[in-house]
Amino acid sequence: MSKMKVKIKADPGIALPSYATAGSSGLDLRSAEAAVIPSGDLACVGTGLYFEMPMGCEAQVRPRSGLALKHGVTVLNSPGTIDSDYRGEIKVILINHGKQDFSIEPGDRIAQIVFAEVTQVDLEKAEELDETERSSGGFGSTGRK
């Protein structure tokens, strides 16, 4: 397994993220603040963390399955993309689909972050595109199987 170097800065008193197990894909993100998300509402929750990633890398903020299953709380723009040139605080947009208000305390695990390599492309304008078996068939066009 290869590893990339990512610089991280943390506000005072904020623990660095960590992998829960040796096989984990994502690092746990923890809240840096207390918050209450009413049922049916959303909130932007700070982590007190800042990253410096190499060019060609992105970070993806993803939900935690336990929060989704137990409380109906998930990351609204999942996955949330953090570009390599962003240097601001990492914040997580959470939405509460549950029936109860959801309370967050500093240090609570609220999301996970996965780092990935990115391929940028050169777009080439064309008047026509090659036909395929599917062509312009959209949502559900390949049937149910």
N, C-alpha and C positions, 0 to 999 in steps of 0.2 A: 504494500500500500504506500503510495507516495503522499507526501505532506507538503503543503504550501505554507509559507510564512505570512502571517497576518499580524500587523501591529494592533494593539488594543490599548485604549486609555479608559480608565474608570474613575468616576467621581469618588470622592472620599467615602469610605465605608461600604462601597459596592464590591461584592465578590466577583471574580472573573467567572465567566460561564465555563461549564465543564460537561463532558460526556457522561451520561448516567452509567453506561456499560462500555466494555471494550468494543462491542459491535455496533454502537449507536452511530447513526448518520448525522444527527443534529446535536448541537450544544444547547443545553437548557438556558433560556433567557428568563431572568427574574425581574420582578417589578422593583423599581426604585422608589415607589410612592404608594400611598394608600389611595384606594378608589372604590366607589360603589357604582356598578353598572346596573341600572334598573332593567327589569324584564322588558325586552323589545328595544332596548337602547344600545348605544355604542359609546366607546371611550378610546382616547388615544393615551396609552400608558407608557411613561418613560422607563428606560432601563438603566440610565446613568452610564451607558457604554458608548464608545466611539471607536470605529475601526479605520485602519488604513490598509486597504487590500491592494495587491498588485494589479496592474492593468491585465485584462483578460480574465478577471475573476468577478463574480458577483456573490452576494449573500442573499439567501431566500429565507424569509420569515414565514414559518409554517405553524399550524395549530398543534396543540397537544391533544392527543386522542382522549386522554382521561378527562380533560376539561369539557371536551365536546360531548362525550358519552354521559358523564355524571351531572353536568350543569348546563349543557346546551350552549357553551361559550366557545367561540372559535375566532380565528383571525379573519377579518372582513375581506381584505384584499389578498387572499391566499393564492399562491405565495406572494408575499410582499417582496419586491425586488429592491435591493440596496446596491447601487452602482459603485464601481471601484473608486470614483472620484468624489463620493459623498463623504464629508467629514463631520457631520452633525451627530447629535445624539440619536441612537437607535430607539425608535418608539414603535409600539405595537398597537394597531387598530383592532380592538376586540369588540365583538358584538355578542349580546346576550340573547339567545333564542330561547332560553329557559323560561320557566314559569315564575321563578323567584328572582329577586334582586341578587346580584353576585358581588360579594365583597372581596377586595384584593388588599393584601397587606404587603409592606416592603419585604422583599425576599421570596415572595411566592413565585413559583414557576408559572409563567403565563404563555410561553410559546417556545419554539425551538428555532435555531438558525442553522442552515446548511450552506456551506460554501461550495461553489461550482465554477468550473471553467466555462468561459463564454466564447462563442464563435461569432465574430462580426462578419457581415457579408458585404459584397459590392453588388448593389442592385443594377440589373441590366434591363433597360426599358425594351419592351417587345410589343409588337402589334398583335401577335397571336401567341397562344400557348399550345404545347402539344396536347393532344387528346389522350385521355386514359379511359379505362373501363368505367370508372366512377364519374369522370369529368366534373360537371358542376353540381352533382348531387350533394345536397347539404345534410342537415341534421336528420338522422334516421334513415338516410337513403340506402344504407348497406343492409337494412333489414334487422330482424331480431333473431339472434342465435345465442 
